[in-house]
Amino acid sequence: MAKRAPALPFEFTHPDKLLFPEVNLTKRDILNFYAAIAPRLLPHLKDRPVTLERLPDGVRPGAPRFWQKNTPDYYPDWIPRIDLPTETGKPVNYALVNDLKTLLYLVNQGALTFHVWPSRVQDLDHPDYVLFDLDPGTSAFANVVKIARHLHDVLTEQNATPFVKTSGKTGLHVLVSSRGLGDYDAARRWAMQIAEQVVTDLPKLATTQRLKSARRGNVYLDVIQNARGHHAVPPYVLRAVPQATVSTPLEWDEVTPRLNPKRFTTKEALARMKKRKTDPLAALLGK
């Protein structure tokens, strides 16, 4: 017998609003997607301070886009929060997305994408995973694939088990568990050493230069987000791009020149979840 959807202590507003006009997805479609993907997504959101990417009028030219860290006072008190200071000491009241009703409430408020810390409130100084973000910039996606596969080999030689997902936009994310690496500073130093080795091995394809003008068309191998207070997109979240693509876990045998990140739509993400009964990235969920 199918489980009954939980009763929600609020009503959805403007469900017929078109949020992704290029692919004809309404707010109702997005709410339905997040409700369906929640069993896979919520473990990656749970107890992690979240930054919301809100586009209440949808993904269209000139539409407002908000990056929300502070949780407004008028949000329901059943949404858990945590006060954390910025580097300047200013308090930020982060929301924690620990259940379906919180997830759907925030989507109803126009949140399309969720960005989370790699660590949880129980141990904020120690990340659960290290992220290598492969951003093609002006380079061909085939070069992202070559770098990802080489990074896989380098990490494997370091006795690390690499996992891979689409970024949801144009790149790939390679992730490894950070168990045993220490705090954020130690994890980022290790990640930078790995990235610099990849750049040394593939100098005509990869770079760690942050400035776009200094990349010379190479793929940017970014490890800067491995820092306390920074955030990244977890798997299974929708990206606020016209095609409404989703950050989707992959198997390494899928990472070939034939890979097309644009194919990972909401429909594809849900089909893959049904086909595979376990989460390929479950090992990154921490202790």
N, C-alpha and C positions, 0 to 999 in steps of 0.2 A: 504494500500500500504506500502510495506516495506521501511524503511528509507535507503537512499543511504549512503554507507560508506564515511566518509569525505576524501577529497584528502589530501595526506600527502606530505610535502615539502622535502621528501628524498626518496631514494630507498632502499629496503631491500637487504642485501648482503648475499650470500651463503645460500639461503633458504633451500637447500637440505642437509645441514650439519647435521649429526646425533648427537644430543645432549644428548639423553638418550638411549644409545644402548640396555640396558636391556629390555626396553619396546618399542623400535623402534620408538621413537619420534624425528622428525627433527626440525630444527629451524622454518620452516614454521608451523609445528604443534603447537609450543609454541607461535608463533606470533598470530595464529588463536585463541588459547585458551585465551590469554590475551585480544584480541580484543572482544571476546564474553563475557568474564567475567567482562569487564571494567565497565558496568553500576553498578555492585555491588561493585567492588573493589575501583573505583576512589573516592567515598565519604570517604573511610577509609584512603586514601592517601593524600587527598587534604589539602594543607597548612601545612603539617607535614614534618619537615626535614627528609630526607631519606638517609639511608645507603644501597648501592647496593651490592649484593653478585653476582659477575660476574664470569662466567665460560665460556669464549668464545669458548673453545674447547669441552665443554660438560662435563657431569658427567662420568668420567672414571678414573681409577687409574693413578696417576701421572700428570693428567691434571692441569693446573694452575687455582687457585681460588683467586680472588681479593675481598677485602672488601673496597669499595670506598665510602668515605665521600666527599672528595673534588671534585668539578665539574671541569673537564678540560676546559681550555680556548677555545679549539677548538669545544666544544659542541655548538650547535646553540644558538643564543642569545634569541630565543623565549622560551627557557626553563627557567622558573623563578628560581631564586636562593636567598639564604639568607646567609649572613656572620654571623657566630656565633663563639665566642671564646671558646676554650677548657678550662679546669680547669687551665692550665698553661698560658693561654692568647693567644695561637696560633690561628689565625683565620682559620675557616673551611667554605668553600663555598658550602653549601648544596644545592642540587637540590630539587625542589618541583614538585611533579608529580600531576598536576592539570587537565590534559586533556589527551585524547586518543593519540594524536600525540607524546606527551612527553613520555607516557608509552611505546609506540611501538618503539620509537627511542632508548630508553634505553634497551629494550629487544633485539633490533637489535645489540646493542653494547655488548651483552653477559650477560646482567643482567637477572638472572633467578629468584631471590628472592629479595623482597623489604622489608626492615626493617625500621620502622618509630618511631618517638617520640610519646608518648601518648598525647602530647599537640600540639597545633597549634601556628603558628607564631603570631596570634593576642593576645595570652596569654600564652607565653612559660613556665611560672612558675607554671601553674595550669593544671595538667593532666585531660583528659576527663574521664579516666577510671583507675581502679586498676586491675592489672593482677596477678593471681596466676598460676604459671607454674608448672605443675605436671610432673616431669621427672622420669620415672621408673628406669633408670640406669639398674641394674641387676635384679630388682624385676619384678614380673609378672604383665602384664597389668591389670589383674583382681584386683590387689591391687590399681592401679591408679583409677579404677572405684569406688572401695569402698571409697577411700579418697575423690574423687570428689563428691560423693553423700553425704558424711558426711559434707563436706565443704558447699555444697548447703544448708543443714539444719542449719548449724551454721550461715551462712550469712542471711538466711531468718529470723532467730531469731533476727538478728540485724536490721531488717527492710530494708535489702538490697536485690535487685533483681538480682540473679546471672544468667549469661549467660555462655554457654559452647561451645567450638569448639575443633576440633582436632588441635594439634600443627602443623600437617603436617608431623611430624616424628613419634615418638613412644609414645608421651604423650598427655596430654589434657591441655587446657587453660581454666580457669574459670575467668570470668571478671565481674566486677560490675561498675556502674557509680560512679565517684568520686565527684559528685556534693555535696557540703556541707562539704567535708573533708578538704578543704584548699589546700595548696601548696604541692609540691612533698614530702617534709619531713614529713608533717602531714599525707599524704596519705600512705606513706610507714610505718610509725609507726603503723597506724591502721591496715594495712595489716599484719604486723608482729605479732601483738597481736592476730589476727584471726588465723594465721598460727600456732602460739605457742599453741593456744587452741586445734587445730586439732591434733597436735603432742601429747599433754597431753592426749587427748581422745583416740588416736590410736598410742601408743608408739611403737608397734611392726610392724607398717606399714609405718609411716611417719616420716620425719626428716627435720629440717631446716639447717642441717650441710652442709656448702658449700664444704668442702673437701670430695672427693669421698671415701677416706680411712676411714672417720669417719661416713659414712652413714650406714655401716653394712648391706647392702642389702636393706635398706628401700627406699621408694619413696622420692625423694627430692621435698619438697614444697618450691618453689623459689619465693620470693617477691623482690629480690634485684634489678630487672630491673625497679622497680617503683622509678626512680630517674631522675632528669633533665640531659639530655644529653645521657641517655641510650635509647635503642630501642628494639622493639619486632616486630614479624611478625603480620601483620593484617590478618583478614580473607580473603579468596579467593586467596592467593598467593601460587604459586608453590614452593615446597621445592627442594633444590639441592641434592636430594638423588636418588639412582638408579631407584627406583620405580616411580619417578615423582609424588609423592602424594601432595595433596593440603590441606592447612589449611581450614577446612570446618566447618561452624556452625552446631550445633546439637540441637535437642530438648532433654529435660531432660529424656523423656521416652525412648530415644535411648541409654542412658548411662547405659548399663547393661553388665553383664559378656560376652554376645555374641558380644559386640562391637569389631570390628577389624579395627584399624586405617589404615591398608594397603589398604582397599577397596576404600578409598577416592581419586580416580584418577582424572585426568582432565575430563574424560568422565563423571564420577559420579558427580563431582562438577557442571558441566554444566546441567546435567539432574535434579539435585536438584534445581538449580536456576530456570529452566523452570517450575518445578512443584510448587514451592512456589513463589508467585508473589511479596512478600515483603521480605526485609532483616531481618532475626531474630535478628541481632545485631545492627539494626538501632538506638536503644535507647542509644547506646554508642558513638554516633557521636558528642556529645557535644551540645552546645547551638545552 
